[in-house]
Each structure stands twice: as structure tokens, then as C-alpha cells.
Amino acid sequence: MRYVLTVGVILAVAIGIAGIVLGEADDSPGLQLLGVVLVIGAVAFGVRNVRGGS
């Protein structure tokens, strides 16, 4: 189950980075912010997952 969550975190980070890049290209601060929030949330969830927190 932990591997599925890790793949989900990696996918969320990739989507967040794509949102940041596309927001930069379109000059959209809202899309950039959503991308940053998604990346930060996914990284925090991933760290919690690796450390074994509940």
C-alpha cells in the first residue's frame, strides 16, 4: 500500500510542477499558486508517509 501512496505523491508533484510551468507561460498567478500548494502538500504527505506517521 505504501508504494501506491508513493506513486501518488510523485504524480501529484509532477502535476504541480506542470501547473507552475503552465501558469508561468500563461502569466496566471492563480495557477502558479495552486501548483505550489499541490507540490508542498504532496511533499509533506510523502515525508509523513515515509516517516511512518498516521
N, CA, C, O and CB atoms as a CASP TS submission, in Angstrom:
PFRMAT TS
TARGET T0000
AUTHOR 0000-0000-0000
METHOD Language model
MODEL 1
PARENT N/A
ATOM      1  N   MET     1       0.823  -1.194   0.000  1.00  0.00           N
ATOM      2  CA  MET     1       0.000   0.000   0.000  1.00  0.00           C
ATOM      3  C   MET     1       0.866   1.255   0.000  1.00  0.00           C
ATOM      4  O   MET     1       0.504   2.273  -0.591  1.00  0.00           O
ATOM      5  CB  MET     1      -0.936  -0.001   1.204  1.00  0.00           C
ATOM      6  N   ARG     2       2.011   1.170   0.670  1.00  0.00           N
ATOM      7  CA  ARG     2       2.891   2.332   0.756  1.00  0.00           C
ATOM      8  C   ARG     2       3.431   2.723  -0.617  1.00  0.00           C
ATOM      9  O   ARG     2       3.666   3.902  -0.882  1.00  0.00           O
ATOM     10  CB  ARG     2       4.050   2.049   1.713  1.00  0.00           C
ATOM     11  N   TYR     3       3.629   1.715  -1.506  1.00  0.00           N
ATOM     12  CA  TYR     3       4.130   2.007  -2.841  1.00  0.00           C
ATOM     13  C   TYR     3       3.101   2.773  -3.665  1.00  0.00           C
ATOM     14  O   TYR     3       3.456   3.650  -4.454  1.00  0.00           O
ATOM     15  CB  TYR     3       4.515   0.717  -3.553  1.00  0.00           C
ATOM     16  N   VAL     4       1.855   2.448  -3.484  1.00  0.00           N
ATOM     17  CA  VAL     4       0.785   3.151  -4.204  1.00  0.00           C
ATOM     18  C   VAL     4       0.746   4.612  -3.761  1.00  0.00           C
ATOM     19  O   VAL     4       0.587   5.504  -4.595  1.00  0.00           O
ATOM     20  CB  VAL     4      -0.595   2.468  -3.957  1.00  0.00           C
ATOM     21  N   LEU     5       0.887   4.864  -2.480  1.00  0.00           N
ATOM     22  CA  LEU     5       0.898   6.234  -1.987  1.00  0.00           C
ATOM     23  C   LEU     5       2.117   6.997  -2.496  1.00  0.00           C
ATOM     24  O   LEU     5       2.027   8.186  -2.799  1.00  0.00           O
ATOM     25  CB  LEU     5       0.871   6.246  -0.464  1.00  0.00           C
ATOM     26  N   THR     6       3.251   6.315  -2.589  1.00  0.00           N
ATOM     27  CA  THR     6       4.455   6.960  -3.107  1.00  0.00           C
ATOM     28  C   THR     6       4.286   7.341  -4.571  1.00  0.00           C
ATOM     29  O   THR     6       4.694   8.427  -4.981  1.00  0.00           O
ATOM     30  CB  THR     6       5.666   6.042  -2.939  1.00  0.00           C
ATOM     31  N   VAL     7       3.699   6.470  -5.348  1.00  0.00           N
ATOM     32  CA  VAL     7       3.441   6.779  -6.754  1.00  0.00           C
ATOM     33  C   VAL     7       2.457   7.945  -6.857  1.00  0.00           C
ATOM     34  O   VAL     7       2.611   8.811  -7.717  1.00  0.00           O
ATOM     35  CB  VAL     7       2.888   5.533  -7.499  1.00  0.00           C
ATOM     36  N   GLY     8       1.465   7.970  -5.998  1.00  0.00           N
ATOM     37  CA  GLY     8       0.514   9.084  -5.985  1.00  0.00           C
ATOM     38  C   GLY     8       1.181  10.407  -5.647  1.00  0.00           C
ATOM     39  O   GLY     8       0.856  11.441  -6.232  1.00  0.00           O
ATOM     40  N   VAL     9       2.108  10.374  -4.706  1.00  0.00           N
ATOM     41  CA  VAL     9       2.826  11.594  -4.332  1.00  0.00           C
ATOM     42  C   VAL     9       3.687  12.073  -5.497  1.00  0.00           C
ATOM     43  O   VAL     9       3.721  13.266  -5.797  1.00  0.00           O
ATOM     44  CB  VAL     9       3.700  11.353  -3.077  1.00  0.00           C
ATOM     45  N   ILE    10       4.373  11.156  -6.143  1.00  0.00           N
ATOM     46  CA  ILE    10       5.208  11.537  -7.285  1.00  0.00           C
ATOM     47  C   ILE    10       4.350  12.112  -8.407  1.00  0.00           C
ATOM     48  O   ILE    10       4.737  13.088  -9.050  1.00  0.00           O
ATOM     49  CB  ILE    10       6.013  10.326  -7.798  1.00  0.00           C
ATOM     50  N   LEU    11       3.200  11.517  -8.639  1.00  0.00           N
ATOM     51  CA  LEU    11       2.282  12.029  -9.662  1.00  0.00           C
ATOM     52  C   LEU    11       1.761  13.412  -9.297  1.00  0.00           C
ATOM     53  O   LEU    11       1.661  14.283 -10.162  1.00  0.00           O
ATOM     54  CB  LEU    11       1.109  11.067  -9.855  1.00  0.00           C
ATOM     55  N   ALA    12       1.431  13.624  -8.037  1.00  0.00           N
ATOM     56  CA  ALA    12       0.945  14.936  -7.605  1.00  0.00           C
ATOM     57  C   ALA    12       2.030  16.009  -7.739  1.00  0.00           C
ATOM     58  O   ALA    12       1.743  17.142  -8.125  1.00  0.00           O
ATOM     59  CB  ALA    12       0.455  14.866  -6.155  1.00  0.00           C
ATOM     60  N   VAL    13       3.271  15.646  -7.420  1.00  0.00           N
ATOM     61  CA  VAL    13       4.371  16.607  -7.583  1.00  0.00           C
ATOM     62  C   VAL    13       4.551  16.946  -9.058  1.00  0.00           C
ATOM     63  O   VAL    13       4.765  18.108  -9.403  1.00  0.00           O
ATOM     64  CB  VAL    13       5.693  16.042  -6.995  1.00  0.00           C
ATOM     65  N   ALA    14       4.467  15.949  -9.925  1.00  0.00           N
ATOM     66  CA  ALA    14       4.619  16.197 -11.360  1.00  0.00           C
ATOM     67  C   ALA    14       3.504  17.099 -11.885  1.00  0.00           C
ATOM     68  O   ALA    14       3.760  17.997 -12.687  1.00  0.00           O
ATOM     69  CB  ALA    14       4.630  14.870 -12.132  1.00  0.00           C
ATOM     70  N   ILE    15       2.280  16.866 -11.443  1.00  0.00           N
ATOM     71  CA  ILE    15       1.161  17.703 -11.872  1.00  0.00           C
ATOM     72  C   ILE    15       1.322  19.127 -11.327  1.00  0.00           C
ATOM     73  O   ILE    15       1.017  20.097 -12.020  1.00  0.00           O
ATOM     74  CB  ILE    15      -0.183  17.094 -11.405  1.00  0.00           C
ATOM     75  N   GLY    16       1.800  19.247 -10.091  1.00  0.00           N
ATOM     76  CA  GLY    16       2.031  20.564  -9.511  1.00  0.00           C
ATOM     77  C   GLY    16       3.096  21.339 -10.260  1.00  0.00           C
ATOM     78  O   GLY    16       2.945  22.536 -10.504  1.00  0.00           O
ATOM     79  N   ILE    17       4.178  20.658 -10.627  1.00  0.00           N
ATOM     80  CA  ILE    17       5.237  21.324 -11.392  1.00  0.00           C
ATOM     81  C   ILE    17       4.718  21.743 -12.765  1.00  0.00           C
ATOM     82  O   ILE    17       5.045  22.828 -13.247  1.00  0.00           O
ATOM     83  CB  ILE    17       6.465  20.398 -11.545  1.00  0.00           C
ATOM     84  N   ALA    18       3.921  20.901 -13.387  1.00  0.00           N
ATOM     85  CA  ALA    18       3.324  21.261 -14.671  1.00  0.00           C
ATOM     86  C   ALA    18       2.418  22.485 -14.518  1.00  0.00           C
ATOM     87  O   ALA    18       2.399  23.352 -15.392  1.00  0.00           O
ATOM     88  CB  ALA    18       2.526  20.073 -15.247  1.00  0.00           C
ATOM     89  N   GLY    19       1.671  22.560 -13.418  1.00  0.00           N
ATOM     90  CA  GLY    19       0.832  23.727 -13.169  1.00  0.00           C
ATOM     91  C   GLY    19       1.643  24.992 -12.993  1.00  0.00           C
ATOM     92  O   GLY    19       1.248  26.057 -13.469  1.00  0.00           O
ATOM     93  N   ILE    20       2.782  24.886 -12.310  1.00  0.00           N
ATOM     94  CA  ILE    20       3.650  26.050 -12.125  1.00  0.00           C
ATOM     95  C   ILE    20       4.196  26.518 -13.471  1.00  0.00           C
ATOM     96  O   ILE    20       4.187  27.712 -13.772  1.00  0.00           O
ATOM     97  CB  ILE    20       4.812  25.718 -11.159  1.00  0.00           C
ATOM     98  N   VAL    21       4.671  25.567 -14.280  1.00  0.00           N
ATOM     99  CA  VAL    21       5.249  25.917 -15.581  1.00  0.00           C
ATOM    100  C   VAL    21       4.187  26.503 -16.504  1.00  0.00           C
ATOM    101  O   VAL    21       4.429  27.517 -17.159  1.00  0.00           O
ATOM    102  CB  VAL    21       5.896  24.683 -16.236  1.00  0.00           C
ATOM    103  N   LEU    22       3.017  25.879 -16.562  1.00  0.00           N
ATOM    104  CA  LEU    22       1.952  26.392 -17.425  1.00  0.00           C
ATOM    105  C   LEU    22       1.420  27.735 -16.928  1.00  0.00           C
ATOM    106  O   LEU    22       1.045  28.594 -17.727  1.00  0.00           O
ATOM    107  CB  LEU    22       0.809  25.381 -17.509  1.00  0.00           C
ATOM    108  N   GLY    23       1.389  27.913 -15.605  1.00  0.00           N
ATOM    109  CA  GLY    23       0.969  29.197 -15.062  1.00  0.00           C
ATOM    110  C   GLY    23       1.956  30.300 -15.385  1.00  0.00           C
ATOM    111  O   GLY    23       1.562  31.446 -15.602  1.00  0.00           O
ATOM    112  N   GLU    24       3.224  29.965 -15.417  1.00  0.00           N
ATOM    113  CA  GLU    24       4.253  30.934 -15.787  1.00  0.00           C
ATOM    114  C   GLU    24       4.127  31.311 -17.263  1.00  0.00           C
ATOM    115  O   GLU    24       4.262  32.481 -17.622  1.00  0.00           O
ATOM    116  CB  GLU    24       5.659  30.368 -15.496  1.00  0.00           C
ATOM    117  N   ALA    25       3.872  30.331 -18.107  1.00  0.00           N
ATOM    118  CA  ALA    25       3.750  30.591 -19.540  1.00  0.00           C
ATOM    119  C   ALA    25       2.519  31.438 -19.848  1.00  0.00           C
ATOM    120  O   ALA    25       2.541  32.269 -20.756  1.00  0.00           O
ATOM    121  CB  ALA    25       3.686  29.275 -20.315  1.00  0.00           C
ATOM    122  N   ASP    26       1.457  31.226 -19.094  1.00  0.00           N
ATOM    123  CA  ASP    26       0.209  31.942 -19.336  1.00  0.00           C
ATOM    124  C   ASP    26       0.108  33.199 -18.482  1.00  0.00           C
ATOM    125  O   ASP    26      -0.866  33.943 -18.592  1.00  0.00           O
ATOM    126  CB  ASP    26      -0.978  31.035 -19.063  1.00  0.00           C
ATOM    127  N   ASP    27       1.107  33.445 -17.631  1.00  0.00           N
ATOM    128  CA  ASP    27       1.128  34.585 -16.712  1.00  0.00           C
ATOM    129  C   ASP    27      -0.097  34.556 -15.781  1.00  0.00           C
ATOM    130  O   ASP    27      -0.769  35.566 -15.574  1.00  0.00           O
ATOM    131  CB  ASP    27       1.167  35.915 -17.507  1.00  0.00           C
ATOM    132  N   SER    28      -0.355  33.380 -15.238  1.00  0.00           N
ATOM    133  CA  SER    28      -1.507  33.178 -14.370  1.00  0.00           C
ATOM    134  C   SER    28      -1.034  32.918 -12.937  1.00  0.00           C
ATOM    135  O   SER    28      -0.576  31.816 -12.635  1.00  0.00           O
ATOM    136  CB  SER    28      -2.381  32.003 -14.882  1.00  0.00           C
ATOM    137  N   PRO    29      -1.138  33.910 -12.056  1.00  0.00           N
ATOM    138  CA  PRO    29      -0.655  33.699 -10.682  1.00  0.00           C
ATOM    139  C   PRO    29      -1.494  32.681  -9.908  1.00  0.00           C
ATOM    140  O   PRO    29      -0.982  32.026  -9.000  1.00  0.00           O
ATOM    141  CB  PRO    29      -0.646  35.018  -9.930  1.00  0.00           C
ATOM    142  N   GLY    30      -2.760  32.543 -10.249  1.00  0.00           N
ATOM    143  CA  GLY    30      -3.608  31.582  -9.550  1.00  0.00           C
ATOM    144  C   GLY    30      -3.192  30.148  -9.827  1.00  0.00           C
ATOM    145  O   GLY    30      -3.153  29.320  -8.917  1.00  0.00           O
ATOM    146  N   LEU    31      -2.881  29.854 -11.081  1.00  0.00           N
ATOM    147  CA  LEU    31      -2.439  28.502 -11.440  1.00  0.00           C
ATOM    148  C   LEU    31      -1.085  28.206 -10.821  1.00  0.00           C
ATOM    149  O   LEU    31      -0.840  27.081 -10.386  1.00  0.00           O
ATOM    150  CB  LEU    31      -2.370  28.337 -12.970  1.00  0.00           C
ATOM    151  N   GLN    32      -0.206  29.191 -10.772  1.00  0.00           N
ATOM    152  CA  GLN    32       1.096  29.011 -10.130  1.00  0.00           C
ATOM    153  C   GLN    32       0.916  28.712  -8.649  1.00  0.00           C
ATOM    154  O   GLN    32       1.578  27.827  -8.108  1.00  0.00           O
ATOM    155  CB  GLN    32       1.975  30.260 -10.320  1.00  0.00           C
ATOM    156  N   LEU    33       0.033  29.438  -7.999  1.00  0.00           N
ATOM    157  CA  LEU    33      -0.210  29.228  -6.573  1.00  0.00           C
ATOM    158  C   LEU    33      -0.779  27.834  -6.314  1.00  0.00           C
ATOM    159  O   LEU    33      -0.359  27.157  -5.376  1.00  0.00           O
ATOM    160  CB  LEU    33      -1.166  30.298  -6.031  1.00  0.00           C
ATOM    161  N   LEU    34      -1.723  27.408  -7.132  1.00  0.00           N
ATOM    162  CA  LEU    34      -2.272  26.064  -6.974  1.00  0.00           C
ATOM    163  C   LEU    34      -1.199  24.995  -7.182  1.00  0.00           C
ATOM    164  O   LEU    34      -1.180  23.985  -6.479  1.00  0.00           O
ATOM    165  CB  LEU    34      -3.427  25.846  -7.954  1.00  0.00           C
ATOM    166  N   GLY    35      -0.315  25.218  -8.141  1.00  0.00           N
ATOM    167  CA  GLY    35       0.779  24.282  -8.365  1.00  0.00           C
ATOM    168  C   GLY    35       1.715  24.200  -7.173  1.00  0.00           C
ATOM    169  O   GLY    35       2.124  23.111  -6.770  1.00  0.00           O
ATOM    170  N   VAL    36       2.056  25.355  -6.609  1.00  0.00           N
ATOM    171  CA  VAL    36       2.945  25.387  -5.441  1.00  0.00           C
ATOM    172  C   VAL    36       2.288  24.704  -4.247  1.00  0.00           C
ATOM    173  O   VAL    36       2.938  23.934  -3.540  1.00  0.00           O
ATOM    174  CB  VAL    36       3.318  26.840  -5.082  1.00  0.00           C
ATOM    175  N   VAL    37       1.016  24.978  -4.018  1.00  0.00           N
ATOM    176  CA  VAL    37       0.305  24.360  -2.900  1.00  0.00           C
ATOM    177  C   VAL    37       0.233  22.847  -3.089  1.00  0.00           C
ATOM    178  O   VAL    37       0.392  22.092  -2.130  1.00  0.00           O
ATOM    179  CB  VAL    37      -1.114  24.952  -2.764  1.00  0.00           C
ATOM    180  N   LEU    38      -0.002  22.404  -4.314  1.00  0.00           N
ATOM    181  CA  LEU    38      -0.061  20.971  -4.592  1.00  0.00           C
ATOM    182  C   LEU    38       1.292  20.302  -4.347  1.00  0.00           C
ATOM    183  O   LEU    38       1.350  19.217  -3.768  1.00  0.00           O
ATOM    184  CB  LEU    38      -0.512  20.730  -6.034  1.00  0.00           C
ATOM    185  N   VAL    39       2.376  20.941  -4.783  1.00  0.00           N
ATOM    186  CA  VAL    39       3.707  20.368  -4.584  1.00  0.00           C
ATOM    187  C   VAL    39       4.052  20.313  -3.100  1.00  0.00           C
ATOM    188  O   VAL    39       4.539  19.291  -2.619  1.00  0.00           O
ATOM    189  CB  VAL    39       4.765  21.183  -5.346  1.00  0.00           C
ATOM    190  N   ILE    40       3.808  21.395  -2.373  1.00  0.00           N
ATOM    191  CA  ILE    40       4.128  21.430  -0.944  1.00  0.00           C
ATOM    192  C   ILE    40       3.306  20.397  -0.181  1.00  0.00           C
ATOM    193  O   ILE    40       3.832  19.700   0.687  1.00  0.00           O
ATOM    194  CB  ILE    40       3.880  22.835  -0.369  1.00  0.00           C
ATOM    195  N   GLY    41       2.023  20.300  -0.501  1.00  0.00           N
ATOM    196  CA  GLY    41       1.170  19.319   0.161  1.00  0.00           C
ATOM    197  C   GLY    41       1.597  17.893  -0.134  1.00  0.00           C
ATOM    198  O   GLY    41       1.598  17.045   0.758  1.00  0.00           O
ATOM    199  N   ALA    42       1.960  17.622  -1.388  1.00  0.00           N
ATOM    200  CA  ALA    42       2.389  16.274  -1.750  1.00  0.00           C
ATOM    201  C   ALA    42       3.705  15.909  -1.075  1.00  0.00           C
ATOM    202  O   ALA    42       3.876  14.779  -0.617  1.00  0.00           O
ATOM    203  CB  ALA    42       2.528  16.152  -3.263  1.00  0.00           C
ATOM    204  N   VAL    43       4.628  16.852  -1.011  1.00  0.00           N
ATOM    205  CA  VAL    43       5.906  16.584  -0.350  1.00  0.00           C
ATOM    206  C   VAL    43       5.690  16.347   1.141  1.00  0.00           C
ATOM    207  O   VAL    43       6.286  15.433   1.712  1.00  0.00           O
ATOM    208  CB  VAL    43       6.892  17.753  -0.571  1.00  0.00           C
ATOM    209  N   ALA    44       4.852  17.151   1.774  1.00  0.00           N
ATOM    210  CA  ALA    44       4.571  16.963   3.200  1.00  0.00           C
ATOM    211  C   ALA    44       3.910  15.612   3.444  1.00  0.00           C
ATOM    212  O   ALA    44       4.248  14.921   4.405  1.00  0.00           O
ATOM    213  CB  ALA    44       3.674  18.097   3.729  1.00  0.00           C
ATOM    214  N   PHE    45       2.976  15.235   2.587  1.00  0.00           N
ATOM    215  CA  PHE    45       2.327  13.936   2.724  1.00  0.00           C
ATOM    216  C   PHE    45       3.322  12.805   2.511  1.00  0.00           C
ATOM    217  O   PHE    45       3.286  11.802   3.224  1.00  0.00           O
ATOM    218  CB  PHE    45       1.170  13.810   1.736  1.00  0.00           C
ATOM    219  N   GLY    46       4.215  12.963   1.528  1.00  0.00           N
ATOM    220  CA  GLY    46       5.223  11.954   1.262  1.00  0.00           C
ATOM    221  C   GLY    46       6.193  11.777   2.424  1.00  0.00           C
ATOM    222  O   GLY    46       6.553  10.653   2.772  1.00  0.00           O
ATOM    223  N   VAL    47       6.610  12.879   3.020  1.00  0.00           N
ATOM    224  CA  VAL    47       7.514  12.802   4.171  1.00  0.00           C
ATOM    225  C   VAL    47       6.823  12.114   5.336  1.00  0.00           C
ATOM    226  O   VAL    47       7.418  11.273   6.010  1.00  0.00           O
ATOM    227  CB  VAL    47       7.990  14.208   4.589  1.00  0.00           C
ATOM    228  N   ARG    48       5.585  12.467   5.567  1.00  0.00           N
ATOM    229  CA  ARG    48       4.823  11.822   6.642  1.00  0.00           C
ATOM    230  C   ARG    48       4.653  10.332   6.364  1.00  0.00           C
ATOM    231  O   ARG    48       4.702   9.518   7.286  1.00  0.00           O
ATOM    232  CB  ARG    48       3.444  12.491   6.806  1.00  0.00           C
ATOM    233  N   ASN    49       4.454   9.977   5.107  1.00  0.00           N
ATOM    234  CA  ASN    49       4.292   8.580   4.717  1.00  0.00           C
ATOM    235  C   ASN    49       5.581   7.800   4.956  1.00  0.00           C
ATOM    236  O   ASN    49       5.542   6.680   5.467  1.00  0.00           O
ATOM    237  CB  ASN    49       3.875   8.478   3.243  1.00  0.00           C
ATOM    238  N   VAL    50       6.711   8.376   4.595  1.00  0.00           N
ATOM    239  CA  VAL    50       7.996   7.696   4.751  1.00  0.00           C
ATOM    240  C   VAL    50       8.364   7.554   6.220  1.00  0.00           C
ATOM    241  O   VAL    50       8.903   6.525   6.626  1.00  0.00           O
ATOM    242  CB  VAL    50       9.096   8.454   4.006  1.00  0.00           C
ATOM    243  N   ARG    51       8.078   8.573   7.018  1.00  0.00           N
ATOM    244  CA  ARG    51       8.438   8.528   8.432  1.00  0.00           C
ATOM    245  C   ARG    51       7.510   7.625   9.235  1.00  0.00           C
ATOM    246  O   ARG    51       7.809   7.312  10.387  1.00  0.00           O
ATOM    247  CB  ARG    51       8.419   9.924   9.015  1.00  0.00           C
ATOM    248  N   GLY    52       6.412   7.207   8.662  1.00  0.00           N
ATOM    249  CA  GLY    52       5.517   6.278   9.334  1.00  0.00           C
ATOM    250  C   GLY    52       4.466   6.943  10.203  1.00  0.00           C
ATOM    251  O   GLY    52       3.890   6.294  11.077  1.00  0.00           O
ATOM    252  N   GLY    53       4.206   8.216   9.983  1.00  0.00           N
ATOM    253  CA  GLY    53       3.173   8.909  10.760  1.00  0.00           C
ATOM    254  C   GLY    53       1.787   8.496  10.318  1.00  0.00           C
ATOM    255  O   GLY    53       1.598   7.944   9.234  1.00  0.00           O
ATOM    256  N   SER    54       0.818   8.775  11.180  1.00  0.00           N
ATOM    257  CA  SER    54      -0.546   8.399  10.810  1.00  0.00           C
ATOM    258  C   SER    54      -1.400   9.586  10.516  1.00  0.00           C
ATOM    259  O   SER    54      -2.577   9.434  10.189  1.00  0.00           O
ATOM    260  CB  SER    54      -1.179   7.592  11.888  1.00  0.00           C
TER
END
